[in-house]
Amino acid sequence: MADSGNISFDPSSYVRSTTAVKAPANKQLDRDAFLKILITQLQYQDPSQPMQDKEFIAQMAQFSALEQTSKVYQVNSLALGTQMIGNIAGYQMPDGSLKEGEVTSAQTIDGVVKVQIGNDMIDLNQILEVKKKQI
């Protein structure tokens, strides 16, 4: 069957696909990346059905809410890490071995909260248990 050469373009499918973009591991989709996606959306939209102001405002509001939630999560994670200071934490190393030691500090490294236990910088996700230090 011969192809007539017509290409159909559904802008709504493009809009939906941009919301499913995932950030690489340990990286966040920041405001610049969001604006680049939005500009690309606007460049490739169907001129006969342009993006409505309501859609644009809704996407900006969703991104702003996500950004604020991410900031709250970051602050809460750091607070959790600081509460562990002086306590004994059990954790799993990447090779699967289990260790434990006293938490001496908490800090954010590349957007990830980590605690210092001995010579190891441990991601909070690796912590299996926390217990009071025996005096």
C-alpha positions in Angstrom: 0.0 0.0 0.0 1.4 3.4 -1.0 2.1 6.0 1.7 0.5 9.3 0.9 3.3 11.1 2.7 0.9 12.7 5.3 2.2 12.8 8.8 -0.2 13.2 11.6 1.0 15.0 14.8 -0.9 14.9 18.0 0.5 17.7 20.3 -1.2 16.2 23.3 0.9 13.1 23.1 4.0 15.2 23.1 2.9 17.1 26.2 2.2 13.9 28.1 5.5 12.4 27.1 7.5 15.3 28.6 5.9 14.7 32.0 7.4 11.2 32.1 11.0 12.4 31.7 13.1 10.9 34.5 16.2 12.6 35.9 19.4 10.5 35.9 20.3 8.8 39.1 21.3 11.2 41.9 20.4 14.2 39.7 17.4 16.4 39.8 15.4 18.0 37.0 16.1 21.6 37.7 14.3 24.8 36.6 16.7 25.2 33.5 15.9 21.6 32.3 12.2 22.2 32.8 12.3 25.4 30.8 14.3 23.7 28.0 11.6 21.0 27.8 8.9 23.7 27.8 10.6 25.7 25.0 10.9 22.5 23.0 7.2 21.8 23.5 6.4 25.3 22.3 8.6 25.0 19.2 7.1 21.7 18.1 3.5 22.3 19.0 0.8 22.1 16.4 0.1 25.8 15.2 -3.5 25.0 14.8 -3.8 23.9 18.4 -1.3 25.9 20.4 -0.7 25.3 24.1 -3.2 27.1 26.2 -2.2 29.6 28.9 -4.0 27.3 31.5 -1.8 24.4 30.5 1.4 26.4 30.7 0.4 27.8 34.2 -0.6 24.3 35.4 2.8 22.9 34.3 4.7 25.8 36.0 2.6 25.3 39.2 3.3 21.5 39.2 7.0 22.1 38.7 7.1 24.7 41.5 5.3 22.3 43.9 7.7 19.5 43.0 10.7 21.8 43.5 9.4 22.9 46.9 8.7 19.2 47.9 12.2 18.3 46.9 13.6 21.1 49.1 11.5 20.0 52.1 12.7 16.4 51.6 16.3 17.6 51.5 16.0 19.6 54.7 14.2 16.8 56.5 16.9 14.3 55.4 19.6 16.5 56.7 17.7 16.9 60.0 17.4 13.2 60.2 21.2 12.8 59.6 22.0 15.3 62.3 19.7 13.6 64.8 21.9 10.4 64.3 25.1 12.2 65.4 26.4 10.6 68.6 24.4 7.4 68.0 25.5 4.0 66.7 24.3 3.2 63.2 24.3 -0.1 61.4 24.7 0.1 57.7 25.2 -2.0 54.6 28.2 -1.4 52.3 27.8 -1.6 48.5 29.5 -5.0 48.6 26.8 -6.3 50.9 28.9 -6.4 54.1 27.4 -5.1 57.3 29.1 -2.5 59.5 28.3 -0.3 62.4 29.8 2.7 64.1 29.2 6.1 65.7 27.8 8.8 63.5 30.0 11.8 63.8 28.6 14.2 61.2 25.9 14.8 58.5 26.3 16.7 55.3 24.8 17.1 51.9 27.1 15.9 49.0 25.9 16.4 45.5 22.3 16.7 46.7 22.5 13.5 48.7 22.5 13.6 52.5 25.3 11.4 53.9 26.5 10.7 57.5 30.1 10.1 58.5 30.7 6.8 60.3 34.4 6.2 61.0 36.1 6.7 57.6 32.9 6.0 55.6 30.5 8.5 54.1 27.2 6.6 54.2 24.0 7.5 52.2 21.0 7.6 54.5 19.5 4.8 52.3 22.2 2.5 53.5 21.4 2.9 57.2 19.7 -0.2 58.5 19.4 0.7 62.2 20.2 3.4 64.7 20.7 2.9 68.4 21.7 4.9 71.4 25.4 4.8 72.2 26.0 2.8 75.4 27.8 5.0 78.1 
